[in-house]
């Protein structure tokens, strides 16, 4: 029984290595990557009507 489990595991490991060896995606073509085109929006200044508050809000702790 122990001998059969050992043989079975050895066969499964061998099949795993064979699948690993022959299932790799080999690509011989080199893809050329160009720089991405960046769309920039014109920056518009933000208008604030009230000054930022410096007082901290209560946290309850």
CHARMM-style PDB file with segment names, atoms N, HN, CA, C and O in Angstrom:
ATOM      1  N   UNK     1       0.827  -1.196   0.000  1.00  0.00      PROA
ATOM      2  CA  UNK     1       0.000   0.000   0.000  1.00  0.00      PROA
ATOM      3  C   UNK     1       0.872   1.262   0.000  1.00  0.00      PROA
ATOM      4  O   UNK     1       0.620   2.199  -0.757  1.00  0.00      PROA
ATOM      5  N   UNK     2       1.884   1.274   0.844  1.00  0.00      PROA
ATOM      6  HN  UNK     2       2.089   0.513   1.460  1.00  0.00      PROA
ATOM      7  CA  UNK     2       2.789   2.419   0.899  1.00  0.00      PROA
ATOM      8  C   UNK     2       3.578   2.566  -0.399  1.00  0.00      PROA
ATOM      9  O   UNK     2       3.850   3.674  -0.863  1.00  0.00      PROA
ATOM     10  N   UNK     3       3.934   1.427  -0.965  1.00  0.00      PROA
ATOM     11  HN  UNK     3       3.714   0.527  -0.589  1.00  0.00      PROA
ATOM     12  CA  UNK     3       4.662   1.421  -2.237  1.00  0.00      PROA
ATOM     13  C   UNK     3       3.789   1.994  -3.355  1.00  0.00      PROA
ATOM     14  O   UNK     3       4.277   2.735  -4.207  1.00  0.00      PROA
ATOM     15  N   UNK     4       2.505   1.653  -3.350  1.00  0.00      PROA
ATOM     16  HN  UNK     4       2.109   1.051  -2.657  1.00  0.00      PROA
ATOM     17  CA  UNK     4       1.583   2.134  -4.383  1.00  0.00      PROA
ATOM     18  C   UNK     4       1.389   3.652  -4.267  1.00  0.00      PROA
ATOM     19  O   UNK     4       1.332   4.342  -5.285  1.00  0.00      PROA
ATOM     20  N   UNK     5       1.287   4.170  -3.056  1.00  0.00      PROA
ATOM     21  HN  UNK     5       1.333   3.610  -2.230  1.00  0.00      PROA
ATOM     22  CA  UNK     5       1.132   5.616  -2.857  1.00  0.00      PROA
ATOM     23  C   UNK     5       2.382   6.348  -3.329  1.00  0.00      PROA
ATOM     24  O   UNK     5       2.283   7.417  -3.932  1.00  0.00      PROA
ATOM     25  N   UNK     6       3.545   5.787  -3.063  1.00  0.00      PROA
ATOM     26  HN  UNK     6       3.625   4.919  -2.573  1.00  0.00      PROA
ATOM     27  CA  UNK     6       4.796   6.401  -3.488  1.00  0.00      PROA
ATOM     28  C   UNK     6       4.904   6.447  -4.999  1.00  0.00      PROA
ATOM     29  O   UNK     6       5.317   7.461  -5.559  1.00  0.00      PROA
ATOM     30  N   UNK     7       4.542   5.372  -5.660  1.00  0.00      PROA
ATOM     31  HN  UNK     7       4.206   4.548  -5.204  1.00  0.00      PROA
ATOM     32  CA  UNK     7       4.577   5.341  -7.129  1.00  0.00      PROA
ATOM     33  C   UNK     7       3.576   6.335  -7.704  1.00  0.00      PROA
ATOM     34  O   UNK     7       3.892   7.044  -8.660  1.00  0.00      PROA
ATOM     35  N   UNK     8       2.381   6.396  -7.140  1.00  0.00      PROA
ATOM     36  HN  UNK     8       2.124   5.820  -6.364  1.00  0.00      PROA
ATOM     37  CA  UNK     8       1.360   7.323  -7.613  1.00  0.00      PROA
ATOM     38  C   UNK     8       1.818   8.772  -7.469  1.00  0.00      PROA
ATOM     39  O   UNK     8       1.639   9.570  -8.389  1.00  0.00      PROA
ATOM     40  N   UNK     9       2.403   9.118  -6.330  1.00  0.00      PROA
ATOM     41  HN  UNK     9       2.548   8.470  -5.583  1.00  0.00      PROA
ATOM     42  CA  UNK     9       2.902  10.483  -6.141  1.00  0.00      PROA
ATOM     43  C   UNK     9       4.040  10.796  -7.101  1.00  0.00      PROA
ATOM     44  O   UNK     9       4.117  11.913  -7.613  1.00  0.00      PROA
ATOM     45  N   UNK    10       4.913   9.851  -7.352  1.00  0.00      PROA
ATOM     46  HN  UNK    10       4.850   8.944  -6.936  1.00  0.00      PROA
ATOM     47  CA  UNK    10       6.014  10.071  -8.287  1.00  0.00      PROA
ATOM     48  C   UNK    10       5.492  10.301  -9.699  1.00  0.00      PROA
ATOM     49  O   UNK    10       6.009  11.150 -10.424  1.00  0.00      PROA
ATOM     50  N   UNK    11       4.463   9.544 -10.092  1.00  0.00      PROA
ATOM     51  HN  UNK    11       4.043   8.854  -9.503  1.00  0.00      PROA
ATOM     52  CA  UNK    11       3.870   9.732 -11.425  1.00  0.00      PROA
ATOM     53  C   UNK    11       3.207  11.101 -11.521  1.00  0.00      PROA
ATOM     54  O   UNK    11       3.342  11.783 -12.537  1.00  0.00      PROA
ATOM     55  N   UNK    12       2.499  11.507 -10.484  1.00  0.00      PROA
ATOM     56  HN  UNK    12       2.390  10.953  -9.658  1.00  0.00      PROA
ATOM     57  CA  UNK    12       1.840  12.819 -10.500  1.00  0.00      PROA
ATOM     58  C   UNK    12       2.853  13.958 -10.560  1.00  0.00      PROA
ATOM     59  O   UNK    12       2.628  14.947 -11.259  1.00  0.00      PROA
ATOM     60  N   UNK    13       3.957  13.835  -9.843  1.00  0.00      PROA
ATOM     61  HN  UNK    13       4.140  13.032  -9.275  1.00  0.00      PROA
ATOM     62  CA  UNK    13       5.004  14.860  -9.892  1.00  0.00      PROA
ATOM     63  C   UNK    13       5.631  14.912 -11.283  1.00  0.00      PROA
ATOM     64  O   UNK    13       5.904  15.997 -11.797  1.00  0.00      PROA
ATOM     65  N   UNK    14       5.862  13.756 -11.894  1.00  0.00      PROA
ATOM     66  HN  UNK    14       5.640  12.874 -11.476  1.00  0.00      PROA
ATOM     67  CA  UNK    14       6.439  13.716 -13.237  1.00  0.00      PROA
ATOM     68  C   UNK    14       5.500  14.353 -14.255  1.00  0.00      PROA
ATOM     69  O   UNK    14       5.945  15.102 -15.125  1.00  0.00      PROA
ATOM     70  N   UNK    15       4.208  14.061 -14.153  1.00  0.00      PROA
ATOM     71  HN  UNK    15       3.847  13.452 -13.446  1.00  0.00      PROA
ATOM     72  CA  UNK    15       3.230  14.669 -15.065  1.00  0.00      PROA
ATOM     73  C   UNK    15       3.179  16.176 -14.857  1.00  0.00      PROA
ATOM     74  O   UNK    15       3.053  16.936 -15.817  1.00  0.00      PROA
ATOM     75  N   UNK    16       3.277  16.604 -13.618  1.00  0.00      PROA
ATOM     76  HN  UNK    16       3.380  15.987 -12.838  1.00  0.00      PROA
ATOM     77  CA  UNK    16       3.266  18.031 -13.317  1.00  0.00      PROA
ATOM     78  C   UNK    16       4.454  18.728 -13.964  1.00  0.00      PROA
ATOM     79  O   UNK    16       4.299  19.798 -14.553  1.00  0.00      PROA
ATOM     80  N   UNK    17       5.638  18.133 -13.862  1.00  0.00      PROA
ATOM     81  HN  UNK    17       5.765  17.264 -13.384  1.00  0.00      PROA
ATOM     82  CA  UNK    17       6.808  18.740 -14.492  1.00  0.00      PROA
ATOM     83  C   UNK    17       6.703  18.744 -16.012  1.00  0.00      PROA
ATOM     84  O   UNK    17       7.137  19.696 -16.660  1.00  0.00      PROA
ATOM     85  N   UNK    18       6.132  17.694 -16.583  1.00  0.00      PROA
ATOM     86  HN  UNK    18       5.779  16.921 -16.057  1.00  0.00      PROA
ATOM     87  CA  UNK    18       5.941  17.671 -18.038  1.00  0.00      PROA
ATOM     88  C   UNK    18       4.968  18.761 -18.474  1.00  0.00      PROA
ATOM     89  O   UNK    18       5.206  19.443 -19.470  1.00  0.00      PROA
ATOM     90  N   UNK    19       3.881  18.928 -17.739  1.00  0.00      PROA
ATOM     91  HN  UNK    19       3.688  18.373 -16.929  1.00  0.00      PROA
ATOM     92  CA  UNK    19       2.927  19.993 -18.075  1.00  0.00      PROA
ATOM     93  C   UNK    19       3.556  21.366 -17.923  1.00  0.00      PROA
ATOM     94  O   UNK    19       3.305  22.265 -18.725  1.00  0.00      PROA
ATOM     95  N   UNK    20       4.365  21.524 -16.904  1.00  0.00      PROA
ATOM     96  HN  UNK    20       4.569  20.794 -16.252  1.00  0.00      PROA
ATOM     97  CA  UNK    20       5.029  22.804 -16.695  1.00  0.00      PROA
ATOM     98  C   UNK    20       6.001  23.098 -17.831  1.00  0.00      PROA
ATOM     99  O   UNK    20       6.119  24.241 -18.273  1.00  0.00      PROA
ATOM    100  N   UNK    21       6.682  22.089 -18.291  1.00  0.00      PROA
ATOM    101  HN  UNK    21       6.586  21.161 -17.932  1.00  0.00      PROA
ATOM    102  CA  UNK    21       7.689  22.272 -19.341  1.00  0.00      PROA
ATOM    103  C   UNK    21       7.055  22.610 -20.683  1.00  0.00      PROA
ATOM    104  O   UNK    21       7.559  23.473 -21.401  1.00  0.00      PROA
ATOM    105  N   UNK    22       5.960  21.947 -21.031  1.00  0.00      PROA
ATOM    106  HN  UNK    22       5.550  21.245 -20.447  1.00  0.00      PROA
ATOM    107  CA  UNK    22       5.394  22.094 -22.368  1.00  0.00      PROA
ATOM    108  C   UNK    22       4.208  23.038 -22.451  1.00  0.00      PROA
ATOM    109  O   UNK    22       3.688  23.255 -23.546  1.00  0.00      PROA
ATOM    110  N   UNK    23       3.766  23.597 -21.359  1.00  0.00      PROA
ATOM    111  HN  UNK    23       4.188  23.421 -20.469  1.00  0.00      PROA
ATOM    112  CA  UNK    23       2.615  24.495 -21.429  1.00  0.00      PROA
ATOM    113  C   UNK    23       2.999  25.961 -21.311  1.00  0.00      PROA
ATOM    114  O   UNK    23       2.117  26.816 -21.230  1.00  0.00      PROA
ATOM    115  N   UNK    24       4.274  26.271 -21.299  1.00  0.00      PROA
ATOM    116  HN  UNK    24       4.990  25.576 -21.365  1.00  0.00      PROA
ATOM    117  CA  UNK    24       4.684  27.668 -21.195  1.00  0.00      PROA
ATOM    118  C   UNK    24       4.370  28.399 -22.492  1.00  0.00      PROA
ATOM    119  O   UNK    24       4.583  27.863 -23.579  1.00  0.00      PROA
ATOM    120  N   UNK    25       3.869  29.614 -22.378  1.00  0.00      PROA
ATOM    121  HN  UNK    25       3.697  30.050 -21.494  1.00  0.00      PROA
ATOM    122  CA  UNK    25       3.587  30.438 -23.546  1.00  0.00      PROA
ATOM    123  C   UNK    25       4.864  31.134 -23.961  1.00  0.00      PROA
ATOM    124  O   UNK    25       5.333  32.061 -23.301  1.00  0.00      PROA
ATOM    125  N   UNK    26       5.412  30.675 -25.058  1.00  0.00      PROA
ATOM    126  HN  UNK    26       5.031  29.922 -25.595  1.00  0.00      PROA
ATOM    127  CA  UNK    26       6.644  31.280 -25.546  1.00  0.00      PROA
ATOM    128  C   UNK    26       6.286  32.240 -26.675  1.00  0.00      PROA
ATOM    129  O   UNK    26       5.719  31.831 -27.689  1.00  0.00      PROA
ATOM    130  N   UNK    27       6.611  33.490 -26.501  1.00  0.00      PROA
ATOM    131  HN  UNK    27       7.071  33.823 -25.678  1.00  0.00      PROA
ATOM    132  CA  UNK    27       6.337  34.479 -27.536  1.00  0.00      PROA
ATOM    133  C   UNK    27       7.663  35.002 -28.052  1.00  0.00      PROA
ATOM    134  O   UNK    27       8.462  35.574 -27.310  1.00  0.00      PROA
ATOM    135  N   UNK    28       7.877  34.795 -29.335  1.00  0.00      PROA
ATOM    136  HN  UNK    28       7.228  34.330 -29.938  1.00  0.00      PROA
ATOM    137  CA  UNK    28       9.132  35.234 -29.930  1.00  0.00      PROA
ATOM    138  C   UNK    28       9.027  36.661 -30.451  1.00  0.00      PROA
ATOM    139  O   UNK    28      10.043  37.295 -30.738  1.00  0.00      PROA
ATOM    140  N   UNK    29       7.797  37.172 -30.576  1.00  0.00      PROA
ATOM    141  HN  UNK    29       6.972  36.657 -30.344  1.00  0.00      PROA
ATOM    142  CA  UNK    29       7.613  38.531 -31.082  1.00  0.00      PROA
ATOM    143  C   UNK    29       7.786  39.516 -29.939  1.00  0.00      PROA
ATOM    144  O   UNK    29       7.229  39.346 -28.855  1.00  0.00      PROA
ATOM    145  N   UNK    30       8.561  40.536 -30.204  1.00  0.00      PROA
ATOM    146  HN  UNK    30       9.014  40.675 -31.085  1.00  0.00      PROA
ATOM    147  CA  UNK    30       8.721  41.595 -29.214  1.00  0.00      PROA
ATOM    148  C   UNK    30       7.744  42.709 -29.542  1.00  0.00      PROA
ATOM    149  O   UNK    30       7.745  43.261 -30.643  1.00  0.00      PROA
ATOM    150  N   UNK    31       6.920  43.023 -28.574  1.00  0.00      PROA
ATOM    151  HN  UNK    31       6.920  42.575 -27.679  1.00  0.00      PROA
ATOM    152  CA  UNK    31       5.948  44.090 -28.774  1.00  0.00      PROA
ATOM    153  C   UNK    31       6.596  45.423 -28.442  1.00  0.00      PROA
ATOM    154  O   UNK    31       7.252  45.575 -27.412  1.00  0.00      PROA
ATOM    155  N   UNK    32       6.401  46.368 -29.320  1.00  0.00      PROA
ATOM    156  HN  UNK    32       5.868  46.244 -30.157  1.00  0.00      PROA
ATOM    157  CA  UNK    32       6.971  47.688 -29.065  1.00  0.00      PROA
ATOM    158  C   UNK    32       5.938  48.524 -28.323  1.00  0.00      PROA
ATOM    159  O   UNK    32       4.798  48.665 -28.766  1.00  0.00      PROA
ATOM    160  N   UNK    33       6.345  49.062 -27.215  1.00  0.00      PROA
ATOM    161  HN  UNK    33       7.271  48.947 -26.855  1.00  0.00      PROA
ATOM    162  CA  UNK    33       5.472  49.882 -26.401  1.00  0.00      PROA
ATOM    163  C   UNK    33       5.861  51.340 -26.580  1.00  0.00      PROA
ATOM    164  O   UNK    33       7.013  51.726 -26.382  1.00  0.00      PROA
ATOM    165  N   UNK    34       4.886  52.127 -26.955  1.00  0.00      PROA
ATOM    166  HN  UNK    34       3.951  51.813 -27.116  1.00  0.00      PROA
ATOM    167  CA  UNK    34       5.142  53.554 -27.077  1.00  0.00      PROA
ATOM    168  C   UNK    34       4.621  54.237 -25.812  1.00  0.00      PROA
ATOM    169  O   UNK    34       3.831  53.673 -25.056  1.00  0.00      PROA
ATOM    170  N   UNK    35       5.075  55.433 -25.614  1.00  0.00      PROA
ATOM    171  HN  UNK    35       5.717  55.892 -26.228  1.00  0.00      PROA
ATOM    172  CA  UNK    35       4.626  56.168 -24.437  1.00  0.00      PROA
ATOM    173  C   UNK    35       3.141  56.481 -24.565  1.00  0.00      PROA
ATOM    174  O   UNK    35       2.680  56.826 -25.653  1.00  0.00      PROA
ATOM    175  N   UNK    36       2.390  56.368 -23.486  1.00  0.00      PROA
ATOM    176  HN  UNK    36       2.765  56.087 -22.602  1.00  0.00      PROA
ATOM    177  CA  UNK    36       0.953  56.650 -23.568  1.00  0.00      PROA
ATOM    178  C   UNK    36       0.686  58.133 -23.807  1.00  0.00      PROA
ATOM    179  O   UNK    36       1.430  58.999 -23.346  1.00  0.00      PROA
ATOM    180  N   UNK    37      -0.371  58.395 -24.523  1.00  0.00      PROA
ATOM    181  HN  UNK    37      -0.975  57.692 -24.897  1.00  0.00      PROA
ATOM    182  CA  UNK    37      -0.765  59.762 -24.803  1.00  0.00      PROA
ATOM    183  C   UNK    37      -1.561  60.282 -23.619  1.00  0.00      PROA
ATOM    184  O   UNK    37      -2.577  59.697 -23.245  1.00  0.00      PROA
ATOM    185  N   UNK    38      -1.107  61.373 -23.032  1.00  0.00      PROA
ATOM    186  HN  UNK    38      -0.281  61.848 -23.336  1.00  0.00      PROA
ATOM    187  CA  UNK    38      -1.739  61.930 -21.842  1.00  0.00      PROA
ATOM    188  C   UNK    38      -2.561  63.146 -22.249  1.00  0.00      PROA
ATOM    189  O   UNK    38      -2.058  64.095 -22.851  1.00  0.00      PROA
ATOM    190  N   UNK    39      -3.839  63.084 -21.900  1.00  0.00      PROA
ATOM    191  HN  UNK    39      -4.248  62.313 -21.411  1.00  0.00      PROA
ATOM    192  CA  UNK    39      -4.730  64.216 -22.177  1.00  0.00      PROA
ATOM    193  C   UNK    39      -4.737  65.099 -20.944  1.00  0.00      PROA
ATOM    194  O   UNK    39      -5.094  64.653 -19.853  1.00  0.00      PROA
ATOM    195  N   UNK    40      -4.348  66.329 -21.114  1.00  0.00      PROA
ATOM    196  HN  UNK    40      -4.058  66.691 -22.000  1.00  0.00      PROA
ATOM    197  CA  UNK    40      -4.304  67.258 -19.979  1.00  0.00      PROA
ATOM    198  C   UNK    40      -5.395  68.302 -20.135  1.00  0.00      PROA
ATOM    199  O   UNK    40      -5.555  68.924 -21.184  1.00  0.00      PROA
ATOM    200  N   UNK    41      -6.134  68.468 -19.055  1.00  0.00      PROA
ATOM    201  HN  UNK    41      -6.004  67.962 -18.202  1.00  0.00      PROA
ATOM    202  CA  UNK    41      -7.158  69.504 -19.044  1.00  0.00      PROA
ATOM    203  C   UNK    41      -6.518  70.796 -18.572  1.00  0.00      PROA
ATOM    204  O   UNK    41      -5.561  70.791 -17.797  1.00  0.00      PROA
ATOM    205  N   UNK    42      -7.064  71.900 -19.056  1.00  0.00      PROA
ATOM    206  HN  UNK    42      -7.841  71.904 -19.685  1.00  0.00      PROA
ATOM    207  CA  UNK    42      -6.550  73.180 -18.606  1.00  0.00      PROA
ATOM    208  C   UNK    42      -6.984  73.388 -17.157  1.00  0.00      PROA
ATOM    209  O   UNK    42      -8.147  73.188 -16.805  1.00  0.00      PROA
ATOM    210  N   UNK    43      -6.043  73.786 -16.342  1.00  0.00      PROA
ATOM    211  HN  UNK    43      -5.099  73.949 -16.628  1.00  0.00      PROA
ATOM    212  CA  UNK    43      -6.309  73.976 -14.925  1.00  0.00      PROA
ATOM    213  C   UNK    43      -7.058  75.286 -14.721  1.00  0.00      PROA
ATOM    214  O   UNK    43      -6.580  76.351 -15.112  1.00  0.00      PROA
ATOM    215  N   UNK    44      -8.235  75.199 -14.107  1.00  0.00      PROA
ATOM    216  HN  UNK    44      -8.623  74.334 -13.789  1.00  0.00      PROA
ATOM    217  CA  UNK    44      -9.002  76.388 -13.786  1.00  0.00      PROA
ATOM    218  C   UNK    44      -8.893  76.615 -12.288  1.00  0.00      PROA
ATOM    219  O   UNK    44      -9.058  75.681 -11.503  1.00  0.00      PROA
ATOM    220  N   UNK    45      -8.619  77.841 -11.890  1.00  0.00      PROA
ATOM    221  HN  UNK    45      -8.485  78.600 -12.528  1.00  0.00      PROA
ATOM    222  CA  UNK    45      -8.481  78.108 -10.454  1.00  0.00      PROA
ATOM    223  C   UNK    45      -9.817  77.894  -9.749  1.00  0.00      PROA
ATOM    224  O   UNK    45     -10.871  78.282 -10.254  1.00  0.00      PROA
ATOM    225  N   UNK    46      -9.754  77.271  -8.574  1.00  0.00      PROA
ATOM    226  HN  UNK    46      -8.898  76.956  -8.164  1.00  0.00      PROA
ATOM    227  CA  UNK    46     -10.977  77.036  -7.808  1.00  0.00      PROA
ATOM    228  C   UNK    46     -11.287  78.278  -6.973  1.00  0.00      PROA
ATOM    229  O   UNK    46     -10.391  78.898  -6.400  1.00  0.00      PROA
ATOM    230  N   UNK    47     -12.548  78.621  -6.916  1.00  0.00      PROA
ATOM    231  HN  UNK    47     -13.276  78.117  -7.382  1.00  0.00      PROA
ATOM    232  CA  UNK    47     -12.995  79.801  -6.184  1.00  0.00      PROA
ATOM    233  C   UNK    47     -13.658  79.330  -4.897  1.00  0.00      PROA
ATOM    234  O   UNK    47     -14.633  78.580  -4.929  1.00  0.00      PROA
ATOM    235  N   UNK    48     -13.125  79.775  -3.770  1.00  0.00      PROA
ATOM    236  HN  UNK    48     -12.333  80.385  -3.745  1.00  0.00      PROA
ATOM    237  CA  UNK    48     -13.720  79.414  -2.485  1.00  0.00      PROA
ATOM    238  C   UNK    48     -14.439  80.621  -1.931  1.00  0.00      PROA
ATOM    239  O   UNK    48     -13.964  81.752  -2.038  1.00  0.00      PROA
ATOM    240  N   UNK    49     -15.601  80.366  -1.332  1.00  0.00      PROA
ATOM    241  HN  UNK    49     -15.987  79.448  -1.245  1.00  0.00      PROA
ATOM    242  CA  UNK    49     -16.382  81.478  -0.804  1.00  0.00      PROA
ATOM    243  C   UNK    49     -16.135  81.687   0.683  1.00  0.00      PROA
ATOM    244  O   UNK    49     -16.350  82.784   1.197  1.00  0.00      PROA
ATOM    245  N   UNK    50     -15.684  80.641   1.383  1.00  0.00      PROA
ATOM    246  HN  UNK    50     -15.510  79.749   0.965  1.00  0.00      PROA
ATOM    247  CA  UNK    50     -15.436  80.795   2.808  1.00  0.00      PROA
ATOM    248  C   UNK    50     -14.038  80.263   3.126  1.00  0.00      PROA
ATOM    249  O   UNK    50     -13.577  79.316   2.490  1.00  0.00      PROA
ATOM    250  N   UNK    51     -13.363  80.864   4.102  1.00  0.00      PROA
ATOM    251  HN  UNK    51     -13.737  81.634   4.619  1.00  0.00      PROA
ATOM    252  CA  UNK    51     -12.028  80.378   4.444  1.00  0.00      PROA
ATOM    253  C   UNK    51     -12.101  79.006   5.107  1.00  0.00      PROA
ATOM    254  O   UNK    51     -13.115  78.646   5.705  1.00  0.00      PROA
ATOM    255  N   UNK    52     -11.036  78.263   4.996  1.00  0.00      PROA
ATOM    256  HN  UNK    52     -10.212  78.555   4.510  1.00  0.00      PROA
ATOM    257  CA  UNK    52     -10.989  76.929   5.588  1.00  0.00      PROA
ATOM    258  C   UNK    52     -11.027  77.038   7.108  1.00  0.00      PROA
ATOM    259  O   UNK    52     -10.384  77.914   7.687  1.00  0.00      PROA
ATOM    260  N   UNK    53     -11.777  76.152   7.751  1.00  0.00      PROA
ATOM    261  HN  UNK    53     -12.299  75.441   7.281  1.00  0.00      PROA
ATOM    262  CA  UNK    53     -11.934  76.183   9.192  1.00  0.00      PROA
ATOM    263  C   UNK    53     -10.729  75.524   9.850  1.00  0.00      PROA
ATOM    264  O   UNK    53     -10.264  74.472   9.411  1.00  0.00      PROA
ATOM    265  N   UNK    54     -10.226  76.164  10.923  1.00  0.00      PROA
ATOM    266  HN  UNK    54     -10.604  77.018  11.280  1.00  0.00      PROA
ATOM    267  CA  UNK    54      -9.099  75.580  11.644  1.00  0.00      PROA
ATOM    268  C   UNK    54      -9.555  74.892  12.916  1.00  0.00      PROA
ATOM    269  O   UNK    54      -8.749  74.274  13.611  1.00  0.00      PROA
ATOM    270  N   UNK    55     -10.841  74.992  13.228  1.00  0.00      PROA
ATOM    271  HN  UNK    55     -11.496  75.494  12.663  1.00  0.00      PROA
ATOM    272  CA  UNK    55     -11.352  74.372  14.447  1.00  0.00      PROA
ATOM    273  C   UNK    55     -11.578  72.881  14.180  1.00  0.00      PROA
ATOM    274  O   UNK    55     -12.126  72.501  13.145  1.00  0.00      PROA
ATOM    275  N   UNK    56     -11.148  72.045  15.127  1.00  0.00      PROA
ATOM    276  HN  UNK    56     -10.702  72.353  15.967  1.00  0.00      PROA
ATOM    277  CA  UNK    56     -11.308  70.608  14.956  1.00  0.00      PROA
ATOM    278  C   UNK    56     -12.713  70.175  15.397  1.00  0.00      PROA
ATOM    279  O   UNK    56     -13.299  70.739  16.322  1.00  0.00      PROA
ATOM    280  N   UNK    57     -13.220  69.174  14.714  1.00  0.00      PROA
ATOM    281  HN  UNK    57     -12.745  68.716  13.963  1.00  0.00      PROA
ATOM    282  CA  UNK    57     -14.545  68.670  15.052  1.00  0.00      PROA
ATOM    283  C   UNK    57     -14.460  67.743  16.253  1.00  0.00      PROA
ATOM    284  O   UNK    57     -13.440  67.079  16.438  1.00  0.00      PROA
ATOM    285  N   UNK    58     -15.498  67.677  17.072  1.00  0.00      PROA
ATOM    286  HN  UNK    58     -16.327  68.216  16.922  1.00  0.00      PROA
ATOM    287  CA  UNK    58     -15.479  66.782  18.226  1.00  0.00      PROA
ATOM    288  C   UNK    58     -15.542  65.327  17.760  1.00  0.00      PROA
ATOM    289  O   UNK    58     -16.280  64.994  16.833  1.00  0.00      PROA
ATOM    290  N   UNK    59     -14.761  64.466  18.413  1.00  0.00      PROA
ATOM    291  HN  UNK    59     -14.161  64.736  19.166  1.00  0.00      PROA
ATOM    292  CA  UNK    59     -14.689  63.056  18.013  1.00  0.00      PROA
ATOM    293  C   UNK    59     -15.483  62.159  18.930  1.00  0.00      PROA
ATOM    294  O   UNK    59     -15.769  61.024  18.549  1.00  0.00      PROA
ATOM    295  N   UNK    60     -15.850  62.591  20.098  1.00  0.00      PROA
ATOM    296  HN  UNK    60     -15.617  63.513  20.408  1.00  0.00      PROA
ATOM    297  CA  UNK    60     -16.638  61.799  21.016  1.00  0.00      PROA
ATOM    298  C   UNK    60     -15.826  60.900  21.914  1.00  0.00      PROA
ATOM    299  O   UNK    60     -16.390  60.096  22.656  1.00  0.00      PROA
ATOM    300  N   UNK    61     -14.520  61.017  21.865  1.00  0.00      PROA
ATOM    301  HN  UNK    61     -14.062  61.671  21.262  1.00  0.00      PROA
ATOM    302  CA  UNK    61     -13.709  60.158  22.740  1.00  0.00      PROA
ATOM    303  C   UNK    61     -13.146  60.948  23.895  1.00  0.00      PROA
ATOM    304  OT1 UNK    61     -12.438  60.393  24.736  1.00  0.00      PROA
TER     305      UNK     61
END
